[in-house]
Amino acid sequence: MENITFLHPEFFWLFVLFPGLIALYIFTQKKQSATLTMSSLDGFSPKSSFLAKIKILLFVLRLSALSLIIIGLARPQTVDVTSRTTSTQGVDIVIAIDVSGSMLAKDLKPNRLEALKRVASDFVGERPTDRIGLVIYAAESYTKTPVTSDKGIILNAIRDIRYDSVLQDGTAIGMGLATAVNRLKESKAKSKVIILMTDGENNSGFLEPRTAAEIAKEYGVKVYTIGIGTNGMAEMPYAYAPNGGFLYRMMEVKIDEALMRDIANTTGGKYYRATSNTKLNEIYDEINKLEKTDVEELKYFNYDEKYRSLILLAGVLLLLEFILRKTLFKSFI
């Protein structure tokens, strides 16, 4: 009976009548038995008939058939449930990541950029019904991945982000924000969001960040800004080592928090400061909760009725009882 449910389980209450039926059968059988009183049984050889012994089989067959009928009335069935989830009001998100040299600072572990990549990948994995794009910037900016629903493409793009010489070193916050807005301006999504991250001050590009924020507001794009870096000093790269790596020294962390707050406030977003790996995780979790997608789940139920075989078997038992009653047990009834 595994995985079987009953549509009308109240019919099982009929089994309460079975003890009474059994008692009634025993009582009627005694009433039907004839009693002969004799002074002596000497000269008689008592012999019990086999058919008389198994006459109870008729009652067992009828009781079994009745049990099957009751179970059939309870409508046993198995249910195969399939579901389809659709996003009725999706969110289009662009993640804009600063890839300037200071993102290699080691105040987040193993460095700011690698910590950010891990958290961003987790965030993408928790937005299965949304479309996500990726913009990277330093002194310049470009779209690494357009807005797409293919999470595999986004995750691979995040994994491939690294500091290199493709972009001139610097921090063009306005350019990075404008490029992200450009990816969303034609979007028809109910909610359009940019997550803009930097660890410095705007010192490059030909577009002012506040101007880019006004453009975002005009297109209905909300910007969440995240300043990455500890308060005070951090171990930052300042030159290349002879082996091609980086040389590090303690330097002051400078983030234009007033600018980041202005961008967020102008667009209806919020500013966060990520001073550790844990804090960065918490920030993404909060943004994930704030920007919810309305999801419609459609369930399809396929019912497989099991009562037909039970009723058929009950009919077979009743037919067998009738045949035996009219043939082998005819002389006993």
N, C-alpha and C positions, 0 to 999 in steps of 0.2 A: 504493500500500500504506500510505498515511498513516493513522495512528490504528488500524491493524490489529495485533492480537496473535495469537499462535499457542498453542493449548492443548497441543499435542504437537510441539514443534519438533525433537525427536530424529529424526523421520522424514526431516528434511533430509539426514541422513547417507546416505540411499539415493542421493543424487546422486553420491556417490563412485564408484558403479558405472558411471556414464555413460561415462567414458573407455574402460573395458573393453568396454562394449557397442559403442562406435563402432569400436574396434580389431577386435572380432569381426566386425562387419559388413563392414569393408574386407577382412578376410582371407577370409571366406566368399564375397564377391563375386568375388574373384580366382580362387578354386577353381572357381566355377561357370562361369567364362568358358572357352569351348572355343578351342583354338589349332590353326590350320591352317597347315602349312609347305609352301610352294610355291617352286619354283626361280625363278619370275619372276611379277610382278604385271602384266606388260604385257598390255594388252587388257582389264584390269578398271578400272572407274571406281569408286573408293571413295566411298561415300556413307553418312554417319552418320545413323541414325534419330533424330528429335526425341524420341520416346518413350523411346528408350534413354538419352538424355541426362538426362531428368528422372525416370528410374526411382528416383533417390535420394529423390524426394518421398515415396514410401511409407514409407521409413525415418524421414524427418523427421516425418511425421504420427504414426507410432507413438511416436517419442521424445517428441514434444510432448504426446501423450495421457498417456504415462507420467509426464511432469513435472507435468502438472495433477493426476494422481491422487496423486502424492507430496505436492504442496502441499495437496490436499484432506485427506489423512490427517493432516497437521499441524494441521488444524482452525483455519483463519483465522477471526477473529471481531472485531467491534468491541464495545466495552463502554461503555455509558452509565451513569455512576455518579451517583446522586442521594443526598444526605445530608439528614438531619433531626436537628437538635440539640435536646435537651430537658434542662432542668435538673431533676435528680432530688433534689437537696438544696440548694434555693435559700437566699439570704440576704436578709432584709428589713433595709433600712438607712434611718435617718432622719438627715438632716443638719440640725443646729441651729446657726443663724448669728446671731451678735451683730450688730445693726444700730444700735448706739448711735453718737452723734456722733463718738466717738474712733476709730471704724473708718474715718474719713476721713483719718487721719494718713498722712503721706507717707513713712514709713520703708520701706514696701513700695511698689512702683511700679505704676500711678500713685498708688494709695493702697491701704490694707489691704483695703477692701471689694472694689474692682475686681480686685485680685490674687487674692483668695479666690474670686470668681465664676469667673474663668478656670480656676483649678485644679479647682474643684468640677465644672465642666462637663466637663473632661477625664476626671475620675474617673467621672462618670456614663456617659460614652461607653464606658468600659472595663468596665462591668458589664452586658452585654447581657441576661443571664439572671436578674438580680436585680430585686426590687421596691425602689423608693426613694421616700421622702417628704421633705418640706421644712418645717422650722419656723423662724420668725424671732422674735427677741426683743430687747427693750431693757429698759425698766422693766416692760413687760408682754410677753406672748408669744401667738402664735397659729399655727395650722397654715396654711401657705400652699398646700401640696399634700399630700393624703393619700398613703399608700403606694400606689404604682402601678407597673405594668410598662411604662407608656407613657413612654418616655424623652423624646419630644418635648415632652410636658407639663412634665416636670421641667426640661428645658433652658430652655424658655421662662420658667418661673417663676424660675429662677436669674438669667436675663438681666434680668428685670424688678425684681430686688431693688435698692432704693436707700434712701438715708437721707431720711426725710421726717417730717412731724409727725403721722403716723397713730399711732405709738407714742410715749408719753412717754419723754423721754430718761432713760437710766439703764442699769443692768446687773442684770437679775434672772436670774442663772444658775440658781437653783433652779426658777423658773417655766419657763424655756426647757427645762430637762431634763425636768421633769414633763410638759410638753406633748408632748415627743418620746416619752416612755415611754407615754403614753396612746395614741399612734398605733400602738404595737407590742404592747400587752398582750394583744390578742386574736389576734395572729399565730400561725400554725401552722408557720412556717418553722423549719428546723433551727437556724439561727443568726439572732439578732436583735441589731442593732448600731446604736449612736448615735455620730455624730461631732459632738462638742460643741466649738464654737469661741468664744473670747472674747478681748478684749484688755484687760480690766480686772478689777475686783474686784466681788464681789456687794454691791450697795448698794440694791437695790429688791426688791419682791415680798414676799409673805407666806409663802413656803415656803423653808425652809433647803435649800441645795444638798446637804448631806450626807443630809438626810431623803429628798430626791429620789433620791439615789444608792442608798439602801437599798430604795426602791420598785423601782428598776430591777433591782437584784439579785434581789428577790423574784420578778420576772417573767422572770428569766433573760436580761436585756438587758445586753450588754457595751457599755461606754462608752469610746470613745477621746476624750481631751480634748486640745485644741490651744490653746496660748497664743500670740497673735499680737502681735508687736511686738519691736523691737530692745531690746538691753540698754542702759539709760542714758536718753538724751534722744531725743525725736522731735518733728518739726514737726506740731503738732496744731491743729485749729480751736478757737477760744475765743469767737468772736462773729461775728455777721453783718456783712458789709460793706454800705455804702450801695447797691451795685449788686445786692444779693441773694445774693452769694456768701459766702465765709467768710474771716475773718481768721485767720492762723496765727501761732503762736509756738512756740518750743522749750519742751517740757514733759517732766517725768519720766514714763517709762513704768512703770506700776504694774500688775502681774499677780499675782493671788493663786495662785502656783504650788503652794503647800502644799495649798490646797483642790483644785486641779485634779488633783494627784497622788492625793489621797484618793479623789476620785470615781472615777478610773480604777482604782485598786487595789481599791476596794470591789466593783466590778463585773467585775473580771478583765480590764480593758482596759489602756491604756498612755497616759502623758502625753507630749506633744511640745511643743517651743518652736520657733515659726517666726519667725526673726529676719530673714528675707529671702525674696524670691520663690523663689530656688533651694531654700532650706530647706523652704519650704511645698510645693513640688513633690515633694521627696524624701519628706516625711511622707506625702503622699497615696499615693505609689508604694508605700511600706512597708505602709500599711494595706490597699492593694489586694492586696498579696501575702499578707498575714496572713489576710485574710478571703476564702478561696477557695470557689468554688461547684463542687460535683461535677456534671460535665456528661456526659450520655450522648449519644453520637453514633451514630445509626443510619444505615447505608449500604445503599442498594438498587442492585443490579447488574442491568442489562438487557443480555443478550448477544444480538447479532445474528450468527448463523452465516453464513459466506460460502462454505463448502465445497460446497454443493449446486450452485451455478452452475458451479464448476470441474469437478465430476464429470460434470455434464451435457455440458459442452463437450468433455471427454475422451471421452465416449461418442460424440459427434458425429464427432470426429476418427477414432476407431477404425472407426466405420461407414463414413466416407468412404474410409478406407484399404482396407477390405474390398471396397467396391464397385469402386474403381479396380483393385484386384488381380484381381478376377474379370471385369473388362470390358476397359479400355484396355490394361492391362499383362499380360493373361492369357498372351499369346504369349511374354512375356519371362521367365516364371517356370517 
